[in-house]
Amino acid sequence: MTRVHSDPRWHSDLRVLRQLLFHRTRGKTHQDRLESFYARQAGDYDSFRRRMLHGRERLIQKIDFPQGGVWVDLGCGTGQNVEFAGDRVRGLSRIQLVDLSPSLLAVADERSRSVRGPRVTTHLADATAFRLSPETVDVVTFSYSLTMIPDWFAAIENAVNMLRPGGVLGVTDFFISRKHIDSPEVRHRWMTRLFWQHWFAMDNVFLSGDHLAMLRRRLHPLHLEQHRGKVPYLPLLKAPYYVFVGRK
């Protein structure tokens, strides 16, 4: 029987957990703080986050990538969304991967070299400031990045501005509901809202009940799921997350 301490995944998880629990995030700018948080765990990012960032593969499954189209992934991290998409993106002309962390983007750049079909370009840039010509993009995605962008209003506006009429914006992320909602969306109890908001804020991840409201206002909703997902090594906790796809 293999001992737990000899399992490579355990050593990888231990490095991530040590970073999450004991490393203080530092920096004067948003980019500095991101790099302070991710630099030491970039190589272990995918293994741990795949068991925590639920809904990413589901989001990609719900998006139709058009022949000859352009996909922009804002806050792409290590570029694993492209891996999730697989052969479904072979017909695209270009994929633009955008992130503000040099360490994560280096992993994405390495991964992009194995993509067959579209030309993949990585960009070290802020999701609120990255610019392509207006109305030239077919698909934009935010995959667990919106909650880490301080000016998320500007990020959504930038994404919508890039999209062609009829283009698609897909988002998956953690969230808490608004206290009062009139729509059929999930309503979380006050303890759920309070706990998860403060728990994630310790890592500069800011959950909001307004993300979905903004997305529904700016786009025509095509698909919405709201679930709770397991947190590694905390079997009694399940964090709320959503999968949203909307059309411009």
Number of C-alpha atoms within 10 A of each C-alpha: 3 6 6 10 10 9 10 10 14 13 14 16 19 15 16 21 16 12 18 16 10 8 12 13 17 13 13 7 9 17 16 14 18 21 21 19 21 21 16 16 22 20 17 17 20 17 13 19 14 14 12 15 20 25 25 21 19 14 25 23 13 14 20 12 20 17 13 14 18 23 28 25 25 27 26 27 27 26 24 18 19 23 15 16 16 12 12 16 25 18 16 19 16 19 24 19 27 24 26 21 26 19 20 24 23 19 18 25 17 12 16 22 11 10 16 13 14 19 15 22 15 20 17 16 18 18 25 18 10 16 13 15 9 13 15 16 24 25 26 24 26 24 26 23 22 26 22 18 19 14 12 17 15 14 21 22 14 18 26 24 18 22 25 16 14 14 22 26 28 25 24 28 23 29 25 27 22 20 11 9 12 7 7 6 13 15 17 17 12 12 9 14 20 12 13 18 18 14 13 15 14 13 16 18 19 20 24 17 18 14 21 20 13 14 22 17 10 15 17 15 17 15 14 17 15 17 15 15 18 16 17 16 9 8 8 8 12 15 19 22 20 23 24 24 24 20 22 16
